[in-house]
Amino acid sequence: MRIFWLLMMALSLHGATFETLSSRFTQTVVSPEGTTLTYTGSVHANAKDQALWVYETPVEKKIYFSKTEVLILEPDLEQAITASLKQAHNLMGFLQEEQTQETRIVVHEGVEYTVAFEQGLPATITYKDGLENKVTVTFSGTELNVALPIDLFIPSIPRHFDIIHQ
């Protein structure tokens, strides 16, 4: 579950202090053959290691994160996938020293991430996934410490959805 880790890592890398974060994102995946897939949506997170990634296009999907679990709601497939995170990433403690660099490279679990910042906030994160796809997540309209309802991070699974435990 890299997405949550990426966002929290980016904030901790740059020494950002926050209670909440909201941002739009565009995620571009380019295969080794040059095929491009583009996803758009929004992300919301809080300092309690909770996050919600909402994919809007090309398919709808919501990914809820807590410290130890992830739940993926896929309305088109009428299913919810739950999984335990194998290791809770204490990301705020991961790199707490303040970073003044506008670009930083970090290796985590064998993957090299390049994190770029603008005005102290994560602007882009790039990496190659396990299939050698180049992934770029670009953040825009990022706001820190905006009021977010706590129930935003509580998933609601429709009764007719299949629930898959991984």
N, C-alpha and C positions, 0 to 999 in steps of 0.2 A: 504494500500500500504506500507507494512512493509519494503520491500527491500531497497528502497531509504532511509527511515528513519534509518534503521539499519546501513547503510554505513556512513551516515552523523553523526549519533550518535557516532559511533565508533571513528571517527576522532576527534569529539569535546571532547569525553571522555578523549582522550589521549593528548589533547592540540596540535594536529598537525596543523600547519599552511600550507595551501596549496592554490594554484590557480587552479590546475587541479589534477586529479587522474586517473590513468588507472590501471586495474588489471584483471587477470584471476580469475575465481571462479569455485568452484564445490559446488553444493548444494545437500545435501543428505537428503531425507525425509524417516524416518522409522516409519511405522504405529505401533499401539499398538500390532498388530498381528505379527509383524516382517517383513513385506513386505518392501523392500527398493526400492526407486526410486532415480536415480542420474541424475542431470542436470549439464551441463557444459556451460561455455560461458565467456563473458568478461563484464566489467563494466567500464564506463567512467563518470566522474563527474567534475563539476567546482564549484568555490566558489560562483557562482550566483544561487545556489540551482537548477541546471539543472543536469540531469543524464540520461544515456542511459544504460540499462541492455540488453545485447544481449544473449539470450539463443540459443545455437547451437545444443545441443543434449539433450534428444532424439528427441525433436521437435524444429523447429525454431520459435523464437518469439522475438520481440523487445518491450521493455517497455521504453517509454520516460516520464520523469518527469520534471515538472517545480514547482514553489512554490505552485501553486494552482490547477494544473491539471495533469492528467496522461493519456497517450494514449498507448494502447496495440495493436500492429500489429501482427496478426496471419495469416501468409501466407497460411498454410495448410487449414485453414477454410475460407480464403479469406474474412477476416473481420478485422475491426478496432473498438476497444472499447474505448470510451472516458468517463472520469469521473472527477468530481471536487473533489479535496481533501477536506474533510469536515473541516479540520483545517490545516492551514499552520503551519508546524512545524518549528519554529525558532531554528534549531538544533545547529547552530554555537553558539548561545547564551544560549543553553540549559545547557551545563556544560562546561564553558570556563576555569575553573581552571585547571591548568596542573595536570595531573595524572601521578604518578610514579609507580603505581601498574601495573603488567603485566596481571592481570585478574581483571575484574570488573563486578559486577552484578548490573543491572539496571532494575527497574520495570517501564513499560510504558503501559498505557491503560490496566492494569491488567495482562500483560504478563511479565514474568521474562526472561531477556536476560543475557547470560554470554558472555562477550566480552574478548577475549584474544589478547594480543599484542606481537609482536616481532619486536625489533629494532624501536619502536615507531609507528609502522603501524599495522592496524587491521590484525590479522592472522585468527581468527575464531570467529564466532558468533553462539551461540546455543540457542534454545528456543523450547517450545512446543506450537504448534498452537492450534486453537480452536477445532480441531478434535483429540487432544492428540497425534498428530504425533510429533516425535522429529526431528527438523530441524537443520542441521548444514551447515553453509556457510563457506567455507574455501577459503581464498584469497591467490594468489601466483603471483609472478612477479610484485608486486605492485610498481608503479612509481608515484612520486609526481612531479608536476610542469613540465610535459612534454607538448609540444605544441599540442593542440587539435583544429581542425578547429571548429569555432563557429557553422557552419551549421551541424555539427555532431549531435547536439541536436534538429534539426528541422526535424520532421517526414515528410515523403512523402508517402501519402496514394494512392495506385493504384486506378484508376478510377472505376474499376470493383468490388472493395471491398465493402461489406456491412458495413455501419457505425452504430454502436450501441451506444446510449447515455445512460449512467447510472446516 
